[in-house]
Structure formats: structure tokens, C-alpha cells
Amino acid sequence: MTDLLQVSASDGIQLAVYRAGDPAAPPVVAIHGYPDNAGVWEPVVALLRERFYVVSYDVRGAGRSGTPAGRAGYRLDQLEADLDAVLQAVSPDRPVHLLAHDWGSIQGWQCVTGSRLRGRIASYTSISGPGLGMSARWLRSKLRPSGRDLATVARQLGRSSYLVLFQVPGLAELGWRSGLLDRLMGKPSRSDPDELADRLHGLQLYRANRRPPAGAPAAVDIPVQVLAPSGDRYVGVALQAEAPAPYVRDLRVRTVPGGHWIMRRHPEVVAQACAELVDEVEAATG
């Protein structure tokens, strides 16, 4: 990350925004997931910055960004407003290409299905994070007397079992403080004490958004690319590929080798896929 910008969110929280590359190049905005900060994108940014204007930011409660006083500050509509503030600061006149992972992807789906940022996002590449409403409807659609469907649901519920732990006040906090959750989730050992704060604050993302949004997700009319790591321990390929399908007019799904944190282990896979979609969309609109 080379250039730090502080952006004020709609509720006054300060967001740390990082910019790399030529501002005149096509803009790519990356949103990290939990329990990460914008630094998780550094290997991908290093590969994209020669051709694109790459922006990432610490989501509220993580990294150098401010922390809300209460749980309501982590609701999806506020996270959508945060992206709005970032876009106003870094690309007010040009639609951006969104790249997101995990909880960042959940935020991304909120933004591309909502009306607030309509016309300001040119394409979306999502990794390991289908929208909450899409996921809920996908799970319900599988609860019918079919052995194959029920087996798919059972496997996904097993992958998502940690969500129960995250909802229990005090228990997840104890797991992070002891280092047990770092080991169970395959996270690298913490070298910075601020990383523990990121983990603890970010639990509110789960607790503030327990219920999926009411109603069916709105149709998405921009190109969407889903990168589904085949070895993801938390989000199965079936959920990533199938949940958005009823709502996205132009959906491309790539099953790629790798685990949940593919951007760290295989940044070239993520960078190439993102660049290909950006090039295609820019060529069609330019």
C-alpha cells in the first residue's frame, strides 16, 4: 500500500483507504473479509497496480479505520454507505470494478443489489461470500426430499458451524484471545496485537446481521464473476455458484484451486481473473 487517505463515513467513522497505481487507469476497489484488514490484498495489489488504479480500505473496526460504539454500526446498510463514501473520495466520476472476499463479498452483494450505488459499479468479482439473502433462499430451496440436495445442505451447514460460536457472547472472544480460533481457522500466528482487536471488533458483523434482508434480492445487471476456491473450508462451491444464479443476468463462475484465503496463497489467480473481467467490461464500454 503506498498512499493512505482518511475518508469520513456517513456516521463520522474514519475509514483508512489505500491507493496504488495510476488514478487515470480503470479503478478496482477491493473489500476484505473477516478477520482480515486491507493488508490481505497486498499480494493482489502488487500484481494489479501496473495496469489499474487499485483501491482498498480497512472496513470499520479493522486495521486503521475507526470502530463503531455499538453493534448497529456494523449493519449492512451502513457498510454500503461506507463504500459509497469511499467511491465519492477515490472515483466520483467513473464506475469502479469491485473485488471482494468473505464478509467483503457479502457487503459487495448488498451494494450491487441495492439502489444506492446503481451505475457506480461496473463489474463485480466475488470470492467466498455469497449474499445473505441469496444464501438463505438457496438453503431453503435445498430442503426438499432429495438425497443429493440434503447432502449438499448438510455439507455446507458443517462448513458454517462456526457461525453458532460467533453468536455466543464471550465465547468467540475467548477463542480469539486464547489463540484457539486462529489455529482452528488456519490463520497465521498473530504478530501484531492490533490483529486481535480486528478479530474481536469484527464479530459484530455477524451479530448485527443475524437475519437476512427481507424479500428477494434485486436483479443484478452488471457482469458478476464468482471465484469459488475448490478447497474452501467455509463456503462450498455449490453455494457460491448456485445462490446468485437466480438474480444475476450475467454470471460467470470459476472453480479455482485453492483455499479460503486464496488471495494470499495464489494471488496470481485472483489478479488474472479480475483483470480479465475488467478488460472485457472496459472494452465493451469504452
Secondary structure, DSSP 8 states (H G I E B T S, - for coil): --EEEEEE-TTS-EEEEEEES-TTS-EEEEE--TT--GGGGHHHHHHHTTTSEEEEE--TTSTTS---SSGGGGSHHHHHHHHHHHHHHH-SSS-EEEEEETHHHHHHHHHHHSSTTTTSEEEEEEES---HHHHHHHHHHH-SS-HHHHHHHHHHHHHTTHHHHHHSTTHHHHHHHHTHHHHHTT-----SHHHHHHHHHHHHHHHHT-S--SS----B-S-EEEEEETT-SSS-HHHHHHTTTTTBSSEEEEEESS-TTHHHH-HHHHHHHHHHHHHHHHHHH-
